[in-house]
């Protein structure tokens, strides 16, 4: 099916995000692009067009799913190794909604809060020896290396030993706010409001890391965590519901 917003979004993503920029410049470009595409009227037109069947709904549905923390990850534009543009929809009172494990990403990212509010924390690793370690400072965690299973989208989690982390920044982002991070940045995010929260999330960069690092202070993770993709009708229904949410005050 035809439409104007999907090809326009692809062009906007392609111009500054061709995979050749240094990561610092890529982060800045991703920040600008996701803020422009995340303007409520722009995103509403894009989502409405996609909900009508524009783009490639079969391919996007295969990479869209309900996250274990209780929010929907809906792929809007897929440019393979260069960038993936998603809408994240946090439902008020959804089962499982909570704080993510501390983690980084395979490539640079940018997130724009379209409605609602998001909290983020940034962390850095602490040395295992020295004054801080002797004093018990920081958060004791277990590190996992996360990769994707061959032939599926399931997460594979391999234990990689203990680690100690230190909180370096706490941010709260209201609607209209944007943040962007290099791939290696340790962080976690969560919705801290009972109202539905929508973010536009972009991962970008031609040089993707082979795995990400995940740190948890909770019970050990299973070796694999399945992703259950949406089928096409469920994907289109989710986009339609998102469009209605974007139209609401």
C-alpha positions as CSV (number, residue, x, y, z in Angstrom):
1,X,0.0,0.0,0.0
2,X,1.2,3.5,-0.7
3,X,1.7,6.5,1.5
4,X,4.0,9.4,2.1
5,X,5.2,9.2,5.7
6,X,7.0,5.8,5.5
7,X,9.3,6.7,2.6
8,X,9.8,10.2,4.1
9,X,10.9,8.6,7.4
10,X,13.3,6.3,5.6
11,X,14.8,9.3,3.8
12,X,15.2,11.3,7.0
13,X,16.9,8.3,8.7
14,X,19.2,7.6,5.7
15,X,20.7,11.1,5.2
16,X,22.5,11.6,8.5
17,X,22.7,7.9,9.6
18,X,24.5,6.2,6.8
19,X,26.8,4.3,9.1
20,X,30.0,6.1,8.3
21,X,29.9,8.8,11.0
22,X,32.1,8.6,14.1
23,X,29.9,7.4,17.0
24,X,29.9,10.8,18.8
25,X,28.5,12.4,15.6
26,X,26.1,9.5,15.1
27,X,24.7,10.0,18.6
28,X,24.0,13.7,17.9
29,X,22.4,12.9,14.5
30,X,20.2,10.2,16.1
31,X,19.1,12.7,18.7
32,X,18.0,15.2,16.1
33,X,16.3,12.6,13.9
34,X,14.3,10.9,16.6
35,X,13.2,14.3,18.0
36,X,11.9,15.3,14.6
37,X,10.1,12.0,13.9
38,X,8.8,11.9,17.5
39,X,6.8,15.1,17.1
40,X,3.2,14.0,18.0
41,X,1.7,15.0,14.7
42,X,4.5,13.5,12.6
43,X,4.5,10.2,14.5
44,X,0.7,10.0,14.4
45,X,0.7,10.3,10.6
46,X,3.5,7.6,10.4
47,X,1.8,5.2,12.7
48,X,-1.6,5.7,11.0
49,X,-0.1,5.0,7.6
50,X,1.7,1.8,8.9
51,X,-1.6,0.7,10.6
52,X,-3.2,0.8,7.2
53,X,-0.7,-1.8,5.9
54,X,1.9,0.5,4.4
55,X,5.6,-0.5,4.6
56,X,6.3,-4.2,5.3
57,X,4.0,-5.3,8.0
58,X,5.0,-9.0,7.8
59,X,8.7,-8.2,8.3
60,X,8.0,-5.6,11.1
61,X,5.6,-7.9,12.9
62,X,8.3,-10.6,13.1
63,X,10.4,-8.2,15.1
64,X,7.7,-6.7,17.3
65,X,6.7,-8.3,20.6
66,X,5.6,-7.7,24.2
67,X,8.7,-7.1,26.3
68,X,9.0,-9.1,29.6
69,X,8.7,-5.8,31.5
70,X,5.2,-5.2,30.1
71,X,5.7,-2.8,27.3
72,X,5.1,-3.2,23.5
73,X,8.1,-2.9,21.2
74,X,6.6,-2.1,17.7
75,X,9.1,-2.0,14.8
76,X,8.2,0.9,12.5
77,X,11.2,1.2,10.1
78,X,13.8,-1.5,9.6
79,X,17.0,-0.6,7.7
80,X,18.8,-3.8,8.6
81,X,22.3,-3.2,10.1
82,X,22.0,0.6,9.8
83,X,19.0,1.5,12.0
84,X,15.8,0.3,13.5
85,X,13.1,2.7,14.5
86,X,10.6,1.4,17.1
87,X,7.7,2.7,19.2
88,X,7.7,1.6,22.8
89,X,4.3,1.6,24.5
90,X,4.2,1.4,28.2
91,X,0.7,0.4,29.4
92,X,-0.6,1.7,32.7
93,X,-0.8,-1.1,35.2
94,X,0.7,-3.7,32.8
95,X,1.9,-6.9,34.5
96,X,5.7,-7.0,34.7
97,X,6.3,-3.3,34.3
98,X,9.3,-2.4,36.3
99,X,13.0,-1.4,36.0
100,X,15.1,-3.1,33.4
101,X,18.3,-4.8,34.2
102,X,21.3,-2.5,33.8
103,X,22.6,-3.0,30.2
104,X,24.2,-1.4,27.1
105,X,23.4,-1.8,23.4
106,X,24.9,-3.1,20.2
107,X,24.8,0.3,18.7
108,X,24.1,4.0,19.5
109,X,20.6,4.8,20.5
110,X,18.2,7.8,20.9
111,X,14.9,7.9,22.6
112,X,12.2,10.6,22.4
113,X,9.3,10.7,24.9
114,X,6.1,11.3,23.0
115,X,3.7,11.2,25.9
116,X,4.0,10.2,29.6
117,X,7.3,10.1,31.5
118,X,10.4,8.0,31.5
119,X,13.1,7.6,34.2
120,X,16.7,6.6,33.3
121,X,19.8,5.8,35.3
122,X,23.4,5.7,34.0
123,X,26.1,3.5,35.5
124,X,29.8,2.8,35.3
125,X,31.8,-0.2,36.3
126,X,34.0,0.0,39.4
127,X,37.3,-1.8,39.8
128,X,37.2,-5.0,41.8
129,X,40.2,-3.9,43.8
130,X,40.9,-0.6,45.6
131,X,39.3,1.6,48.3
132,X,35.8,1.5,46.8
133,X,35.9,-2.3,46.6
134,X,37.2,-2.7,50.2
135,X,34.5,-0.3,51.5
136,X,31.8,-2.3,49.7
137,X,30.8,0.8,47.6
138,X,28.6,0.4,44.6
139,X,26.1,-2.2,43.6
140,X,27.2,-5.9,43.5
141,X,25.8,-7.5,40.3
142,X,26.3,-10.5,38.0
143,X,27.4,-9.8,34.4
144,X,25.9,-11.7,31.5
145,X,26.8,-11.5,27.8
146,X,23.6,-11.3,25.8
147,X,23.5,-12.4,22.2
148,X,20.7,-13.4,19.7
149,X,20.1,-17.1,19.0
150,X,20.7,-18.3,15.4
151,X,17.5,-18.6,13.5
152,X,15.3,-16.8,16.1
153,X,15.1,-13.6,18.0
154,X,15.5,-15.2,21.4
155,X,18.0,-13.8,23.9
156,X,20.9,-16.0,24.9
157,X,22.5,-15.0,28.3
158,X,25.9,-16.4,29.2
159,X,27.2,-15.7,32.8
160,X,30.4,-13.6,32.7
161,X,31.2,-13.2,36.4
162,X,30.6,-10.7,39.2
163,X,30.8,-6.9,38.7
164,X,30.4,-3.8,40.8
165,X,28.6,-0.8,39.4
166,X,28.3,2.9,40.4
167,X,25.3,5.1,39.7
168,X,26.4,8.2,37.8
169,X,23.2,9.9,36.7
170,X,19.5,9.9,37.3
171,X,17.2,11.6,34.8
172,X,13.4,12.1,34.4
173,X,12.2,12.8,30.9
174,X,8.7,14.3,30.3
175,X,6.9,14.4,27.0
176,X,8.9,16.3,24.4
177,X,12.3,15.3,25.9
178,X,15.0,13.4,24.0
179,X,18.2,11.6,25.1
180,X,20.8,9.7,23.2
181,X,23.6,7.4,24.3
182,X,26.7,5.7,22.8
183,X,26.4,1.9,22.5
184,X,28.6,1.0,25.5
185,X,26.8,3.2,28.0
186,X,25.4,1.3,30.9
187,X,21.8,2.3,31.7
188,X,18.3,1.3,32.6
189,X,14.9,2.9,32.0
190,X,11.4,2.6,33.3
191,X,8.0,4.3,33.2
192,X,7.2,5.9,36.6
193,X,3.7,7.1,35.9
194,X,0.3,5.4,35.8
195,X,-0.6,7.1,32.5
196,X,0.4,5.3,29.3
197,X,3.9,6.3,28.1
198,X,5.0,6.3,24.5
199,X,8.6,6.6,23.4
200,X,10.1,6.6,19.9
201,X,13.3,4.6,20.1
202,X,16.1,4.5,17.5
203,X,19.1,2.1,17.3
204,X,21.6,3.2,14.7
205,X,25.1,2.5,13.4
206,X,26.9,0.4,10.9
207,X,29.3,-1.1,13.4
208,X,27.2,-3.2,15.8
209,X,28.7,-5.0,18.7
210,X,28.5,-8.8,18.7
211,X,26.9,-8.9,22.2
212,X,25.6,-6.6,24.9
213,X,26.4,-6.6,28.6
214,X,23.6,-7.2,31.1
215,X,24.0,-6.7,34.9
216,X,21.5,-8.0,37.4
217,X,21.5,-7.9,41.2
218,X,18.4,-10.2,41.3
219,X,18.1,-13.9,40.9
220,X,20.2,-15.6,38.1
221,X,18.8,-15.3,34.6
222,X,17.8,-18.4,32.6
223,X,20.2,-19.3,29.8
224,X,17.7,-18.2,27.2
225,X,14.7,-15.8,27.2
226,X,12.2,-16.3,24.3
227,X,10.7,-13.4,22.3
228,X,7.3,-14.2,21.0
229,X,6.7,-12.1,17.8
230,X,3.3,-10.6,17.0
231,X,1.4,-11.9,14.0
232,X,0.4,-9.4,11.3
233,X,-3.2,-8.8,12.6
234,X,-1.9,-8.3,16.1
235,X,0.8,-5.9,14.9
236,X,-1.7,-3.8,12.9
237,X,-4.1,-3.8,15.8
238,X,-1.3,-2.6,18.1
239,X,-0.5,0.2,15.7
240,X,-4.1,1.2,15.5
241,X,-4.3,1.3,19.3
242,X,-1.1,3.4,19.3
243,X,-2.6,5.9,16.8
244,X,-5.7,6.2,19.0
245,X,-3.5,6.8,22.0
246,X,-1.6,9.5,20.2
247,X,-4.8,11.2,19.2
248,X,-6.1,11.3,22.8
249,X,-5.3,14.3,25.1
